[in-house]
Amino acid sequence: MTLMKSWVASANTADTPFPLNNLPYGVFSVDDSEPRCGVAIGDHILDMAAVEDAGLIELDEDGAFDLPFWNDVMELGPEVWAKLRARLQHMLAEGSADQAAVEPYLVPLATAELHMPLLVAEYTDFYAGKQHAQNMGAILRGSPDLPANWLHIPIGYNGRASSVVVSGTDIHRPNGQSKAPDADMPSFGPSKRLDIELEMGAIVGTSCDHGTTITVDQADAMIFGYVLLNDWSARDIQGWEYQPLGPFQGKAFGTSISPWIVTTAALEPFRTATPPREKELLLYLNSTTDGLFDIELEVLMQPAGANKATSLSKTNYSRMYYSAAEQLCHHASGGCGMSAGDLLGSGTISGPEKSEYGSLMELSWAGREPFTLDTGETRTFIEDGDTLTLRGAAKGDGYQIGFGACEGTILPAIKFPA
């Protein structure tokens, strides 16, 4: 597919993340206005509440867009999602008869504040990147061998929906228990090994009832769209607490997502297959649809006071072993009900080369191999004042499908009450 032309001139350049091919969904406000739904097009946002009030789009008689989240639209289902996308592309296409009616409802992106694009119902994080799992095994256990179950099921844990924040939200360094290898007792205090994990987040758009199951193909159709996701991780806290039940406080302090939901429909031209299976999956995990997407990803770090960020890693979502649809199918396979607004983290995305590692734990090999930033400073883990940014885009013929940055700055730990 090539670039689709729009009468919004800024949407017709190869470097915009928001061409007519994309039309991602977000929530914005201007000045003191209430947050409401918007669609990114070039360097503008289409005010969906205003467009709805003007009668240019009608999805639901009660209104779907004068809200600070997209959950109500999600719950209307895939047929309505397709209808909405087709109507938006028609209104915004070059030569559209709707231009004069729609143009007054464009808001400059530079003047808007972006908010969480959805109400996160539940949050589940997976461990589905093979290279990352092998790297962590080598770092922590001295062997890259995978756990016995890893090639058979997408491993995950249930996280905290309250921890999910939109890009640009500062994150305080977490306090917690950790234990030095040579210490007799654990200590409590700010994490010293603060990390990121480069992930994609899949947003469930329609529900399945408790006590029912779904196929991988059904799960794929349930996914409304995708965001960039940074699973901030306190490695020292995590290392002390994670056995026998897995991550807890080391993951519960913050998860950042990009501000725009890129719909599955926008990503369709970039579908790609999961890698060959080293162990044949059980039948319930079979599918007829390629479940991954060719999305280029990048991690950047910028220390406080630095005038530019350093690129630390570049990889691709296609490096994953399990797709979001496989993860969702497995999640529901025991009868767990899934809801509109559920967020599934892919797990850390790493490639085979060090330049493709998706966490600082891997890039510094647990702190044993410091890396140097463009400023000349060295890092093993995140220091206070550092800003970490995730970027991602699917690259087409003369256009790209972008997500907006997923960014967060680390602030000092909050002093714990005496």
Disulfide bonds with the S-S distance in Angstrom:
none
